[in-house]
Amino acid sequence: MNPQDPPEPLALPRYVGFWARVLASLIDTVALGIVLVPLVLLFGGSTALLAPSASVSGDPKLLFINWGLPFLITALFWRLWQATPGKMAIGARIVDAKSGLAPSSTQLVVRYIGYFVSTFALCLGFVWIAFDARKQGWHDKMAGTVVVRTRAETR
């Protein structure tokens, strides 16, 4: 590069929008179901699968399978790959909103907790993605993260 050449422009992040993230979420839900449903059936029987109250009845195994295991699996994927299988499938990853680097473990825990906040408010925290300039849901805003494309979009 010649010193007199103008610097190359910084690549602007390509934020992942609402519908792509819905698709990623559906993929993740199916993937988690493939892992969790057999475990619920094994440890709780068909009643635990058909009666959601059985999963919170106090049985420690079912509580772990329904609440702890999804967190651990999600956190592991986020920590190792900055993405869940659904985000990988759509070519996206989670990054720190300020630096563009991998989020900290604290940010990832806050982001996961933020999923509940986004859900309990009539899912408005997720719908927010459709209208936000950086396509951040409330969970992203709480954690200081954004979801960006990792590959060129094909249309």
NORHU-V82900 format. One record per backbone hydrogen bond with DSSP energy under -0.5 kcal/mol. NH is the residue of the N-H (numbers start at 0). CO is the residue of the C=O. Records with the same first field share a line. If there is no record, write none. Layout:
# NORHU-V82900
NH=CO + CO
This chain:
# NORHU-V82900
4=1
14=12
15=146
20=16
21=17
22=18
23=19
24=20
25=21
26=22
27=23
28=24
29=25
30=26
31=27
32=28
33=29
34=30
35=31
36=32
38=34
39=35
40=36
41=37
42=38
43=39
44=39 + 40
47=43 + 44
48=44
49=45
50=46
51=49
53=50
54=50 + 51
55=51 + 52
56=53
59=57
62=58
63=59
64=60
65=61
66=62
67=62
68=63
70=66
71=67
72=68
73=69
74=70
75=71
76=72
77=73
78=74
79=75
80=76
81=76 + 77
82=76
87=83
88=84
89=85
90=86 + 87
91=86
92=147
93=81
94=145
95=100
96=143
99=95
107=103
108=104
109=105
110=106
111=107
112=108
113=109
114=110 + 111
115=111 + 112
116=112
117=113
118=114
119=115
120=116
121=119
122=118
123=120
124=117
125=117 + 122
126=122
127=123
128=125
129=126
130=127
131=127
134=131
137=124
140=136
141=137
142=138
143=139
144=139
145=94
147=92 + 145
148=13
149=90
150=90
